[in-house]
Structures are given as C-alpha cells and as structure tokens.
Amino acid sequence: MKDGKHPDPNVIHPISGYEKEIYVKPTLTNPNIVVGDFTYIADTDFESHVTHLYEWSTDKLIIGKFCQIAAGVEFIMNGANHQMNAVSTSPFYTLEGWDMEPPAPSDMPLKGNTVIGNDVWIGQNAVILPGVHIGDGAIIGANSVVGSDVEPYTIVAGNPAKVLRKRFDNALIELLLRFRWWDRSVGEINDLIPVLTSGDLEKVRSELTERLR
C-alpha cells in the first residue's frame, strides 16, 4: 500500500494534514443517514448538508460506497414538504398556538427515501431533492438541482437537472454493474486501480470480463 499505509474507512481525515475533506461514515450520528465505506465530502462536517431530517422523520438518506461529494452539496429531505392539496400550504400544526393536528401522510407529498448509489460524483453546490434515486457511477454537475431519478453511469446537469449523456455504452455499463468493484476487498480494489483509472475502455472491458469468469 502507498507509503506503507492501508486504506481505512473508519478514519475521519483520509488526507494527512488536511481537515477539509472527511470520510462520512465514521462521523454519522443520525440513524436515518446510512453511508458506505470510503464516501467523502469536501467539508469538515456532513450532517449539516442534510436538511429537514427531523427526529420524527421516517425517511432515510442512503448513500453507497466511494462517492465523492463536493463542497456545498445539499440533500433536502421530506421534512421540507408542505401540504399541497389544500388551500393553504402553511404548516400550522408545527407552530405554537395553532389548533391543527398533523395532516395524514396521504395528504403530504412524501417521496420516500433518498438513495445514492456507489461511485457517484456530486458536483459543488448541487441540490438533491427528496426521494431521488441516483444510480451507480452517475455524475451530477455543479449547481444542479436534481428532482428526478438518475440512471447509472449517466451525467446530468442544470436546474432542473437534465441528462447530458451516458458515460459509456450500454454493454460496458451492464458489465460495470455486474462487476461491482466497490464491493471487492481493499486489496483487490488496490490491484484494480490501473483498470479503474484507465481511459482505454476496450482494455477495461476485456479485463473486467476476464475477472468475472
């Protein structure tokens, strides 16, 4: 391993002497946030980027392994939603003194869990809206507002975020989703780095196919 050090998903600061990038998983305190090994954010804190996830919330934020989350990214959870099928959107039930019971869940525009796959790159200041599912290997452009699901290995950008292109052809995407390199051991991933970082996609295709045999 590099400099005699072994990758450790349980350390907070993966870059020696640099505190403005952290592995997320070892810093979590909210049980409704689940993050996989080696996912990092370019900040000193992660949970402040998850808004409207209250003690009484039932939705979860689930993020896979090896994701790269840039500075200023915000995950907006279902607690931000207001009742939309009535005349007023005011949440009287949350404010002191008003005589209103909480609306039934069926009256709220709840979107379910927000789920981010593995090896997803989320660009600076992007906003992920409630209930969005982002597939493995996707790229979210800086300043994007993502309100719809994103397919694996797809690049989206804009407000609202729109598909720019697939990163690879369908056959290579299918191969990558079958191979699931992020679920391999640290040692095997380390050996795979020349393949994972190669721009020679035919070589990548050949190597991964061979390893799946």
N, C-alpha and C positions, 0 to 999 in steps of 0.2 A: 504494500500500500504506500501511497505517496508520503514522503518524509517520515515513514515508519508509523503513520497514524492510520487508524481503522475508522471508516465512516460509522458514526454513532447517531441514530435518530433521536436519542434521548438527551443530547446536549442542546442547549438553547442557542448558543452562538457558534455556527458552523465555520465562521471565518475568524481565525485567531486575531485578536486585537481590533476587531470591527464589530460594534454593537448594534448597528442599524440594519442588521439582517438576522432573522431568527428562524429556527425550525419551530413550527407552530405547535405540533403535538405536545411537547413537554411543558408548554405554557398554559394549557387549557384548564379552565375551572368550571365552565358551564357544561353540564352533562348533555345538553341539546346540541352541542357542537362536537362533531366527530371528524378528525383529520388524520390522514395516513402518514406513515413514515416519510421523512425527508422532504415534505412540503414546507416551503419557506415563504416568508413575506419580507419585503424591503421596509422594515419598520422595527421598532422596539417592542411593539405590542400588537396582538392580533384581534382580541375580542372587542376592542373599541371600533373595529371596522365592521362589526356585525351589529346592525341597529334594529330596534324594535323586536328583540327576542327577550321577552319578559319572563318572570318567574312562572307565570300561569300559561305561557305559550306551550302549545303541543307540537309545533313544527320543529324540524331539525335542519341544521346545516351540516351536510355530509360532503367531505372533500377527500379525494383519493391521495395516492402517494406521488411524490416527486413533482408536485405542482409548483409553479413559480408565480407568485403573487406580487405585483409591483406596488409601489407606494401609492396611497390614496384610493385604493380599491375599496368599494363599499358593498356589503351584502345586506340588502334590505329584506327583512323577514315579514311574515304575515301580520305581525302585530301592528304594522303600519297601515293596514287596510281599514277603511271605514265602510259602514253600511251604505250601499248604493241603490237598493231597491225601494227606498223610502224618500219622502220629500226632502228631508234634511240629512246631510251626511255628518252632522255634529255628533260626536260620541258622548252624549250627556251622561251615560252610565259610568264613565271613567272619571267624571269631575265631581267634586264635592258639592252636596246640596241639591242635586237634581234628582227628581223622582223617576228614575228609569232603570229597569232591570237590563242586564246584558242581552243583546239580541241572540236569537237562536243561531247556532253555527250555520244552518242552512240559509240564513239571511245575510251572511257575511261572504265576501268574495275571497275565500280562503283557497290558496293554491297548493297546499301540501308542502312537503319537504323540498328544500333546495339541494340539488345533488350535482357535485362537480366531479368529473372522472379523474383519471390518473394522467400525469404528464401534461397538464393543461397550463398554458401560459396566459395569464390575465394581465393585460397592459395597464399602465398607470392611469389612475382616476376612473377606471371602468366601474360601472354600477350594475350589480346583478340583482334583478327583481325577484320577488317571492315565487317559489315553486318552479323556478327554471331548472332544467336538466342540461348539463353541458357534457358532451361525450369525451372519451379519452382522446388525448392528443390535439384537442382543439386549441385555437389561438384567438384571443379576444383583444381587439385593437384598443389602443389608449383612448380614453374618454368615451368609450362605447356605453350605451345603456341597453342591457340585454334583458328583454322581456319575453322571449320565446326560446324554446329548446334549440340547442346547437348539436348537430350531428358530430360523431367522432372525426377527428383529423380534418376539421373544417375551420377556415379563417372567416371571422365576422368582424365588422366594424361599423361604427356610426350610431346615430340616435334617431330612431331605434336601430339596433344592430341588424345589419343585413349580411347575407352570405356574399363573400367576395370570391372564394373558390375553395375547392377541396385541395388539401395539401399534396395528396398522392392519388394515383389511380385506384379504382375500387379493389382490384386484386391485391395491391400492396396494403391497403387499409385493412382488408379482411385478414391478411397474413399477420399484421401487427396486432390486431385484436385477438387473434388466436394465440399468438406468441406470449403476450402479456409480460413483457420484460420486467416490469415494475414489481411483479410478484416473485421474481427469482431471488436467490440468495445474494447477499452483498458481494461475495466472492465472484459469483457468476456474472453479476452486473458489471463488476470491475473489469472482468475479462471481455465483456461485450462492448465496452466503451468505444473501441475502434470501429465497430459496426454501427452502433447507435449514433455516432457523430460523423459518419461518412456521408458525403454528398453523392457517392456512386450508388444510386438506388438499385441498379441491377446486381451489384455486389451484395448489397443489403438483402435483397430478395433471395439471392442464392444462399447466403449464409444462414438466414433465419429458416428457410425451408429445410436446409440440411439439418439444422439443430432440432427441428420438430420431428424428424424421422425416428 
